[in-house]
Amino acid sequence: MAAARSPQGATGVGGAKGNIRGGGSGRVGGSVRAMGRALHFPVTGTARGIRKATHAHGAGESGLGRLIELHAVNGAGDVMITVALASTVFFSVPTDEARGRVALYLAITMAPFTVLAPVIGPLLDKLPHGRRAAMAAAMLARALLALIISGAVASGSLELYPAALGALVASKAYGVVRSAVVPRLLPPRISLVKANSRVTLAGLLATGVAAPIAGGLHTIGDPWPLYGAFVIFVAGTVLCFFLDPKVDSAKGEDTALLAADENHLHGPHPREVRRPGLRTVGIAVTHALGANAALRWLSGFLTFFLAFLLREHPMTGQSAAVSLGIVAVSAGVGNALGTAVGSWLRQRAPEIIIVTVMAVVLGAAITAAIFFGAALVACLAATAGFCQALAKLSLDALIQRDVPELVRTSAFARSETMLQMAWVLGGAIGIVMPLNGPLGFTLAAGVIALGWLTTLRGLLASARHGGSGGPRVA
């Protein structure tokens, strides 16, 4: 019996030892897993938080959430290229030489852009079933061009300018397609203004995160921010194909051409007309475009005028770099706030928003011209950024509201071209303007006043004739 029980006892002891060893290894394994979760949580927790924010209010179900994330990637890549070009073209040389180099950059990149940009819209109109591919191609092109620019930056080659032009064209092509697909991904509970603002805000937040990273990479070497842009745009290329398939769907597309005036955009028996120009998109869109052109002119003017003014006459007690940083941060914060406010707007007429923000920025410009000072310079930069963001969101909503699908990408492309040219014109005047603060802000106030009066007159005329003929933003 004893002998018979001995193996059982031995087995029991062995089993007990096995259980002890198993329990010890289990506790160690549990500790390792807990440590792994603790180390992994900042990444996974942040990712879950981002996904929760981008997919809120039905954006996940409609597919808008993925477009928001893609635009964040786009913003991060763009700021990497911007930091690299700014350090090469502007900050690395004295003020007088910087003026010439910046003017040369604008001339070489923007003059061909005026010829190429109007082609982008009609070309993309022919790709209703390839919007994801078009955005992916724009991302991949910028990834490759970032590598070319990195070589030009390292060697001082003139390849910098055509490569920068290519990156600009690819960026605008992406922007045109992105704006055109937002209505297809619109959740039922979100207005066009709010959807546009959420997409734009994601890009601004990503820019704010990526900018210091780009600055850190620049300390390693001039080409390193461009290497970062390459990696980001390659990731963006892949993400484009994860967008909702209805981005490429033609279901429900409006096949009507624009009519000759704004009162017959969707007649029951549309006449065959020649392919429309920008003037046929409707009175609300054209007046909104004029207002945005004035604000974009102001943005370009302030960018270059203040850049050179503060290099020569920095804020009291601050260096030129710190002064420029204060103004840049003010403009960025204003832009982000404007975008955030746009995301809170629900059923609001975009026309009223545009007239209101034009009046606000006009008041800020007049105040800065009369009481010129460091605080008012930063205040004007913040106000201009705030108002430009809201006005652009409203313009996008009007185009998405009033322009049929068939020609919507053309409308976006032509409007983007006009706004880009307004920015360049403002920048060119800012470069050659005497470095006198009150004089510069007086000129800025005059341009904004002209744009505001024109927009206000158009809104009143539209109201007298029963409105623009389009529905309110839904």
VENPETA-V591795 format. One record per residue. BURIAL is 1 if it has 9 or more other ideal C-beta (glycine too) atoms within 8 Angstrom, else 0. Layout:
[[BURIAL] [BURIAL]]
This chain:
[[0] [0] [0] [0] [0] [0] [0] [0] [0] [0] [0] [0] [0] [0] [0] [0] [0] [0] [0] [0] [0] [0] [0] [0] [0] [0] [0] [0] [0] [0] [0] [0] [0] [0] [0] [0] [0] [0] [0] [0] [0] [0] [0] [0] [0] [0] [0] [0] [0] [1] [1] [0] [0] [1] [0] [0] [0] [1] [1] [1] [0] [1] [1] [1] [1] [1] [1] [1] [1] [1] [1] [1] [1] [1] [1] [1] [1] [1] [1] [1] [1] [1] [1] [1] [1] [1] [1] [1] [1] [1] [0] [0] [0] [0] [0] [0] [0] [1] [1] [0] [1] [1] [1] [1] [1] [1] [0] [1] [1] [1] [0] [1] [1] [1] [0] [1] [1] [1] [0] [1] [1] [1] [0] [1] [1] [0] [1] [1] [0] [0] [1] [1] [1] [1] [1] [1] [1] [1] [1] [1] [1] [1] [1] [1] [1] [1] [1] [1] [1] [1] [1] [1] [1] [0] [0] [0] [0] [0] [1] [1] [1] [1] [1] [1] [1] [1] [1] [1] [1] [1] [1] [1] [1] [1] [1] [1] [1] [1] [1] [1] [1] [1] [0] [1] [1] [1] [1] [0] [0] [1] [1] [1] [1] [1] [1] [1] [1] [1] [1] [1] [1] [1] [1] [1] [1] [1] [1] [1] [1] [1] [1] [0] [1] [1] [1] [0] [1] [1] [0] [0] [0] [1] [1] [1] [1] [1] [1] [1] [1] [1] [0] [1] [1] [1] [1] [1] [1] [0] [1] [1] [0] [0] [1] [0] [0] [1] [1] [1] [0] [0] [0] [0] [0] [0] [0] [1] [1] [1] [1] [0] [0] [1] [0] [1] [1] [0] [1] [0] [0] [1] [0] [0] [1] [0] [0] [1] [0] [1] [0] [1] [1] [1] [1] [1] [1] [1] [1] [1] [1] [1] [1] [1] [1] [1] [1] [1] [1] [1] [1] [1] [1] [1] [1] [1] [1] [1] [1] [1] [1] [1] [1] [0] [0] [1] [1] [0] [0] [1] [0] [1] [0] [1] [1] [1] [0] [1] [1] [1] [0] [1] [1] [1] [1] [1] [1] [1] [1] [1] [1] [1] [1] [1] [1] [0] [1] [0] [0] [1] [0] [1] [1] [1] [1] [1] [1] [0] [1] [1] [1] [1] [1] [1] [0] [1] [1] [1] [1] [1] [1] [0] [0] [1] [0] [1] [0] [1] [1] [1] [1] [1] [1] [1] [1] [1] [1] [1] [1] [1] [1] [1] [1] [1] [1] [1] [1] [1] [1] [1] [1] [1] [1] [1] [1] [1] [0] [1] [1] [1] [1] [1] [1] [1] [1] [1] [1] [1] [1] [1] [1] [1] [1] [1] [1] [1] [1] [1] [1] [1] [1] [1] [1] [0] [1] [0] [0] [0] [1] [1] [1] [1] [1] [1] [1] [1] [1] [0] [1] [1] [1] [1] [1] [1] [0] [1] [1] [1] [0] [1] [1] [0] [1] [1] [0] [0] [0] [0] [0] [1] [1] [1] [0] [0] [1] [0]]
